[in-house]
């Protein structure tokens, strides 16, 4: 029996085939583009980690970035205990975890100077080791500024106290004011600053105003952002939060104890984020 090309069946089959072909033609570039976008995001994240650690050469290409980043060991850490846990550190999404009630904790107001509201139970950190010895640690940080949540990284040196660098890769602060967190000159101040004092107490502060180089606490202090008081305090609070008891404080304590001689006295745990030592509380004011 001859096939009737004028039949409803033929029309339906042709229409279906055309739709399938068009769908494939539209979907294929979209999938390829998404793959490329994901790769670009991955490389940009690696660039920011390297920049915080002071390891990103000027004009580094993608291959160099990937090669340098391979020196780091991404690890998952349980924040409450400071212990490393097993899992896919590179595939772990901390932002998604922070929104998931089962994978995060709700912070009380006094625990949350960074104003993140929920903190993931587990975080990804980036460990730099050479010949089995710790050479540095890069930590993800985030918190509220004036107009946005700032996302970035802070890197600590082998002593887990000296700041190597800080960078923010995402925010919507006012250009020329709070947006100066991107200014290389402002970011360069962080290098060499001491996040903790000799007793292991959290001591880093971003001031409202400029650091007095003659102040005994100058090695722990960063100039504020001119004309951006709220962003300045936001950065101060978020850095102190993530280096403190509710953030990576327990991890830093664990790593210091592991590196210290067995008979060496151990420093006390870092104080809760948002607390200010009596000796320098007058340096930071809300306004």
Buried (B, 14 or more C-beta within 10 A) or exposed (E): EEEEEEEEEEEEEEEEEEEEEEEEEEEEEEEEEEEEEEEEEBBEBBBBBBBBBEBBEEEBEEEEBEEBBEBBEBBBBBBEEBEBEEEEBEEBEBEEBBEEEEBBBEBEEEBBBBBBEBBBBBBBBBBBBEEEEBBBBBBBBBBBBBBBBBBBBBBBBBEBBBBBBBBBBEBEBBEEBBBBBBEEEBBEBBBEBBBBBEEBBBBBBBBBBEBEEEEEBEBBBBBBBEEBBBBBBBBBBBBBBBBBBBBBBBBBBBBBEEEEEEEEEEBEBBBBBBBBBEEBEEBBEEE
